[in-house]
Amino acid sequence: MPWLLWLLVVLAGCAAPPAHPPAGDSRALIASYIPASVADREAWAADIYTPMAVLGIPVTPRNVCAIVAVTEQESGFHADPVVPDLPAIAHAEIERRRERLGIPKLVLDAALDVKSTNGKTYRERLDHARTERELSDIYEDFIGRVPFGRTLLESGNPVRTGGPMQVSVAFARAQAEEKKYPYAVTDSLRDEVFTRRGGMYFGIAHLLDYPASYDRDIYRFADFNAGRYASRNAAFQAALGLVAHRRLALDGDLVPAGKARDGTPGETEAAALSIAKSLDLDASDIHRDLAREGRADFESTPLYRKVFDLADRRAGKRVARAVVPSIELHTPKTTRRLTTRWFAERVAARQARCLNAPRAARGGAGAR
């Protein structure tokens, strides 16, 4: 064997694969980026480390600060954050549903005065609810015990998000079907969302456990608020609007759910159909590709590639492949005008502060 080949074989045999840092070191790193004002930082660090390890997300300052920033924004590091004026919000929502369904007010009043499973009336419990978990528990009880409870609450608990990262229960259920939840479920997956460990697991999965070719984290933060790949899809809408000479809503929603059900095209699909000849695609091709809006491989579809090719040529440059969606947020908890851009920029600013904070201000080695 030539001596050079022999030397390469020996060196290859001696080389060891790069080792992952010990779990204790990773937890200490995470804790060092959690604000010093947060109580029980070591426990928070452990509940951030576990999902990162299970999901294979690298424990880097950038990733850790992304998680810290979203958690700060959504709950201030409270597993079950208090919602201001929650009783008023809950009563107003129930009243809106009662009016829409035509249920007499006297009937609803009588139902709210029924004693619940803990001996208090539903009205008393609603009047003293402080967190979404408490409200969710009341609704679950109400649905199971009051004859028209399921009708009033539309066959489901209206509390759809919760926990320290305010992740949706629907996402948690979908994630648990795709990848095994790493903890034992003591009651229900819904209840897990409202715990620190479950809320962090599902929130981290929603934020970081999907491939995206973004060059800035602000687009992931926008996706966290508007749905996975919303920023990529909004850029596609902008490119399509440029080519089709149409003003499209840049909301990242390529096939609105209602339109998918009734078979009529939404405005994004209609715009694509209007230039089908230029794209050399038929209606079924366009619909098939748009239906991949929530997947990474939408970017490999003929529709995506051809729209961006035409847009780049029309603009005389490479147009943006990611845009923060233009969405106004409407929830019972919001009392002022908020948008996805507002959310994404706030979280991005928090991430930057987290990354740039002096180590001493973060607690330094004491985080161990």
N, C-alpha and C positions, 0 to 999 in steps of 0.2 A: 504494500500500500504506500503510495507516495507520502512523504513525511507531512506535507501541508494538509492533505485530506485526513491523515491520522490525527493531526493536531486539532482540526475542526471537530472531529468526532469526539475527542476527549473533552474539549471545551463545551460542546453541546451537552454531554453527559453530566458535566459538573454544574451546568446552569440550572437554577431552580426557578419555578414559576413565581411571579411576584406575589408576595403574601399579603393578604388582607390584614389591616390593622386589628389588633385584639378588640373584642367587644367592649372591654372596659375603656380602652382609649377612645373608641368611637363615641361611646356615651358621654365621656368627659368632654370631647370636642363639641358635641351637640349642646351639652349643658352650658358650655362657655359662651354660646351664642344666645341663650335664653336670657331675657332681661333679668337683672339682679333683683328687681322688685317682685318677680314671680315666686310665689310660695311653692315649696316642694319641687324645686327645679330638677333634682335627680330623678324623681318619678316621671316628670314630664319628658325628660331626656330618654328614659327607658321606653316610654310609650311612643316616642318618635323613632328610636333606634330599631325597635322590633319590626315595624312595617317596612322600614328601609331595607333591613336585612332580608326579610321574607320576600319582598318584591324585587330584590336585586338592584336597589337604587343606591348609587355611590354616596357615601357620607362625605360630601365636600362642603366647604363653607357656602358656596353658591346654593346648593340644594337645601342645606340646613336653613339658611337665611330666607329662602323662598317659603319654606314651611313655617318658620317663625313669623314671617311677615303676614301671611294669610291668617294664621291663628290670632295674632295681635289684632288684625283688622276685624275679624269676625267675632271674637269673643273676649279679647284681652286676657287670654289664657285662663278661661273659666270653662270647665267641662260642661256645665249646664247654665249658660249665662242668663242673668235676669233681663227680662224685656220690659222697658218702661211702659206703663199704662196697659199692660197685657189684659187685665179684666175688661177694660173698655173696648179694646181691639177685638177680643173674643165675642163679647156681646154684640158688637156691631156686625161682625161676620155672620153670626147666627141669625141676626135679624134680617140681613140681606138675603140669606138662604130661605128663611121663612117666607119673606115677601115673594121671592121668585117662584117658590113651590105652591104658594097659595094656602099655606097652613094657617088657620086662625090663630091670632095672638093668644087668645085664652087657652088654646090647646098647648101651645109652647110654654106659656107661663106655668100651667099645671104640670107639665113634664119636668121643668126645671126645679119644681118644688118637691119632686119625688126624692126620697132618700136613696143615696148611692150606696155602693158596697162598703164604704168606710163609715156609714152612719150619718154623714152630712148630706144635705141636699146638693143637687148639681149646681144650683144657683150659688150656694155658699162656697162651694169649691171653685167655681168660676170667679167669684168675687175676690178670692184670695190667691189665685194662680199668679205665680211670679216668673216661672220659666216655661219654656216650650215643652220640656219633659212632663211637667205637672199638667199642662194643658192637654198634651197627647194622652196621658193616662186618663184624664177626665173624659175625653172624647171616646176612647176605647171602651170605657165603662158604660157610657151613655149609649153607644151603638149596640152594645150587648144586652142592655136592660130595658130601654125605652122602645115601645112598639114601632114608632116612626123614626127612631134615631138613625137607622141606616139610610132611610129616605132623605132625611134632613141633611145628613153629612155625605150624601151622594155616594153611598156604598164604600166610603173610605174615610180615613182620618185626615182632616184638612191640614194637620201639622205635617208638612212634607219635608222640612229640613230641621236639623238640630245638631247639637254637640259643639265642641270647641272650634271646629272648622266650618260649621253650618253646611254640612253635606246633605244631599237629599237621600231620603229613605229609599226611593226608587233606584238611585245609583248604587246604594249599598247592596240591595238585593241582586242587582245585575252583576255587580262585582263578585259577590259571594258565589254566584252560579258559575262564573268564569274561573275564579281562583279560590281555593279553599280558605275560608276565614281562619286565621291562626289561633283563635281563642275558643274556649268552650262557650257556647251560647247558653246562658243561664235562664233566660225567659224567651225573648224573641229577638230577631235581628233588628227590628225597630228600636227596641230598648238599648241594644248595643250602640246604636248611633249616638245616643245621648250620654254615653260613658266616655271617659277620657281615652281609654285604650281603643274603643271601637270608633269613636269620632275621629281620632288621629289616624287610625289605620285607613278608614275609608276616605278621609280628606286627603291624605298623602297619596293614596292610589289615584284619586280623581285629579290631583294636581300634576303628578310626575310619572305615573305608571302607564304611559303611552308614548309611542315614538312621534316626534314632531321635528320638522326641520327649521324651527324658528331660530333666528339669530339673537333674539332678545327675550328675556323672561316675561316681559310685559304682556306678550301674546299668550303665554300660558296662564297668566293671571286673568286675562280677559276670558280665556276658555273656561277657567274655573267658575267664572260668573255666568257665562253665556252658553257653555256646553263645549265638549271637546271638538277641536278643529274649527270652532266658530271664527277665529281670526284668519285661518287659511281660507275658509269658505267665503268670508267677507271680501278678501282680496280677489277671489275668483269672481264674485259678483261685480266688483269694481272693474275688473278686466273685461268681463262680458258686457257690462254697460257701455264701456268705451267702444267696443267692437260693434255692438248692436245699436248704438246711438240711442240708448234708453237710460233713464235715471232709475236705478234700482236701489231698493233699501239694502244697506250693507249690514244685514243682521245675521249673516252666516247660516240662515235657515233656507237651504236650497229646495227642499220639498216639504212645505208646511204640512203638518199632520192631517188637517182637514182636507186639503187638496188631494193628498195621497188616497184618502178614503173615498172621495166622491169622483175621482178619476179626472178632474179638471186640472189643467196645469196652473201652478202658481206663477208669479211674475218672473222669477228666475228661469223657470222652464220655458215660459212663453218667449222670453228674450232669446233663449238658445234656439227655440224652434224657428224664430224669425230669421235666423242666419244659418239654418240647417244646410242649405245648399253650399254656402261658403265653408262650412265645417265638413262637408261630405259625410254627414251622419243623418240617419232617419230618426223619426220620433221615438221609436223603441230604443235605439242606441242612446239617445239623449237621456231618456228617463232612467234607463239602466245605470248609466254612469252617475247621474245626480243622486240616485238612491244610495250611492256609496259615500254620501256626505259625511258620515260619522266614522269613516275608516281611513287609515293612513294611505291605503292603496288607491284612493280617489285620485291622487296625484299621478298615477300611472295610467289613468284612463285616457282614451282618445279625446274625449270631450275636454278634459282639463288641459291636455297638452296643446290641442289645436286652438283653444280660446286664448291661452297665454302666448302662443306663437303669433297669432294675429294681433293681439294687443301690443306685444313688444314691437312689431313692425309698424303699427299705426303710431305708437308713441315715439318711435325712433330710439328707444332704450328699453332696458329690462324693467318692466313695471313691478310694483311691490307684490311679493308672494305672501305677505301677511299684513293685515290691517285690523286695528282694534274695532270691533263691531260697534255700530251706532244703535244702541238699544237703551231705551228709557226703562228704568226698573219700577215696577208697580207691585208692591206687596202690602198686606195689611199693616206691616210693621213700619213702613216708610211714611214719613209725614212731610218730606221735602223732595224736590226733584233730584233724582239720582240716575246715573247712567253707568253702563259697563265701562266706559272710558274713565269716569271718576273712580270707580272701584279699582281698575287696573293700575291707574297712576298712583293712587294712594298706596297700594300694596308694593308697587315698584319702589316708591320712595322709602317705605319701611325696610325693604330688602337692602337698599343702598346704605341706610343708616346702620343696619345690622352688620353688614360687611365692613363698614368703616369705623365702627365703634372701637375705642381703645380696649384692649383686652382687660385692663383693670376695671373698666366700667361694666364689663360683662361678667365679672366675678373671677376671671383668670383661672388659675389652677385650683382655686377653691371650689370649682364646680364639681370636682370629684366627690 
